[in-house]
Amino acid sequence: MYSEIQRERADIGGLMARPEYREWNPELIKPKKLLNPVKASRSHQELHRELLMNHRRGLGVDSKPELQRVLEHRRRNQLIKKKKEELEAKRLQCPFEQELLRRQQRLNQLEKPPEKEEEHAPEFIKVRENLRRITTLSSEERAL
């Protein structure tokens, strides 16, 4: 398929008239080839020069940008950290260490003072008790 397209283009190129201005009149102004503004730009030339130098040095054009390298470094560090945590969790699964953890938790529970139930009571119960106190106080004042 590709070869057929090339043949067609070659036939078209043969049909097109080529300028023969060189042979006619030497007094005519000869056309000049237009400059490509992209290739003529200073930045394009510097970029091309840098690519050629990197190619000669053997540096790959496919080298990763800095952002991608940093992201991969972070991912790698996260995986290493995760593996360390998993190893630590496996290490703590020894029966001796589990027993030590249980004893430590029991001691912590014994050292903590028992918490009052009032502190964990819902807000509406606290308000209700306050209202009862207020009503009982006001009724005692009326009695006096």
Salt bridges, closest charged atoms under 4 A:
GLU72 OE1 - LYS64 NZ 3.09
GLU88 OE2 - ARG91 NH2 2.48
GLU97 OE2 - ARG91 NH1 3.23
GLU99 OE1 - ARG102 NH1 3.08
GLU99 OE2 - ARG103 NE 3.61
GLU99 OE2 - ARG106 NH2 3.69
GLU115 OE1 - HIS120 NE2 2.65
